[in-house]
Amino acid sequence: MKAVIVIPARLDSSRLEKKMLADLEGEPLIVRTWRQALKSRLAERVVVATDSREIASVLEERGADVIMTSPEARCGTERIAEAARVIGGDVFLNLQGDEPLISPENIDLALRPFFSADPPDCSTLVFPLVPGDREQIEDPHVVKVVMDRKGFALYFSRSPIPYRRTKMSTTTFYRHIGLYAFSAGVLEQFAGLQPSMLEEEESLEQLRLLENGFRIQCITTEIDNPGVNTLEELEFVRKIIRNTSFGS
């Protein structure tokens, strides 16, 4: 079983200009994400897939494995599928480039189901939220997920799900952590599908899988690593790196 981490990275970013190259205490953001991915115990290879020569040059200077992909990719998973055709492998993990603090334990948690006797179509991670944390529950930038009793995703949304009609204290809300592992076959099928109605409405590519009958296994983690989407989040991550072992 050959598992490969692929990090899709594009230069354009709607909320933070040239986010992938933003400085994080002496290292570009994408470089820190790549270095964290190298710490995985289950992945045999880490590749960055990009359509930007500027990003590629920064990574290649540091010895990273880089594959140039088409600028026509409609989402990160399509970029990964394009790279996977060149790389070869059994399982591919999509790690967003804006996760410079990603825990290698979380990466391996998402990969582990594929080393079992009954691997899923796709796996991803979820983090339990406190029911009273209205800020995250109602924030459209925080993707929520509801699951069945076996832990498979029923739906992902930017809206608060489930809707709190009765406000039961026992209701658990889950935030989606956006890394996915796919079997090679499912990844290729995904890339061949047209963007779906729900995917386009919510701007969530994983809904393309659900709308086409694929099952996404959700694994709960207690490790929460902040990503970078805004200038405020960039400053927050800089502070963490400055004051912890991430800076060494």
Secondary structure, 3 states (H helix, E strand, C coil): CCEEEEEEECCCCCCCCCHHHCEECCEEHHHHHHHHHCCCCCCCEEEEEECCHHHHHHHHCCCCCEEECCCCCCCHHHHHHHHHHHHCCCEEEEECCCCCCCCHHHHHHHHHHHHCCCCCCEEEEEEEECCCCHHHHHCCCCCEEEECCCCEEEEEECCCCCCCCCCCCCCCEEEEEEEEEEEHHHHHHHHHCCCCHHHHHHCCCHHHHHHCCCCEEEEECCCCCCCCCCHHHHHHHHHHHHHCHHHC
